[in-house]
Amino acid sequence: MMKLGEAANRMSRHGVLAPDDVEWALAVANRNFIIHSTTRSTVSSRG
């Protein structure tokens, strides 16, 4: 999922059109969600 989000971010910045039924912004948002949810759980587990 992370790699897909990173690739989508790069392609959208370079103006590559997304395939049918794909939204670059949604892939990037999912990537960002994973990053922030992992960071939160790591920080909270250190207590």
C-alpha positions in Angstrom: 0.0 0.0 0.0 2.8 2.3 0.8 4.6 1.8 -2.5 1.3 2.4 -4.4 0.7 5.6 -2.5 4.3 6.8 -3.2 4.0 5.9 -6.9 0.6 7.7 -7.1 2.1 10.8 -5.5 4.9 10.9 -8.0 2.7 10.2 -11.0 0.2 12.9 -10.0 3.0 15.5 -9.6 4.2 14.7 -13.1 0.8 15.1 -14.6 0.2 11.4 -15.4 -3.5 10.7 -15.8 -4.9 8.0 -13.6 -6.5 4.9 -15.1 -10.3 4.6 -15.1 -11.7 4.1 -11.6 -8.5 5.2 -9.9 -7.9 8.4 -8.0 -4.3 9.4 -7.3 -5.5 11.5 -4.4 -7.2 8.6 -2.7 -4.1 6.4 -3.0 -1.9 9.2 -1.5 -4.4 9.8 1.3 -4.3 6.1 2.2 -0.5 6.2 2.3 -0.6 9.2 4.6 -3.1 7.5 6.8 -0.9 4.5 7.2 2.1 6.7 7.9 0.3 8.7 10.6 -1.5 5.7 12.2 1.8 3.8 12.5 3.6 6.8 14.0 0.8 7.3 16.5 0.8 3.7 17.7 4.6 3.6 17.9 4.7 6.8 20.0 1.8 5.7 22.3 3.4 2.3 22.9 6.6 3.9 24.2 4.5 5.5 27.0 
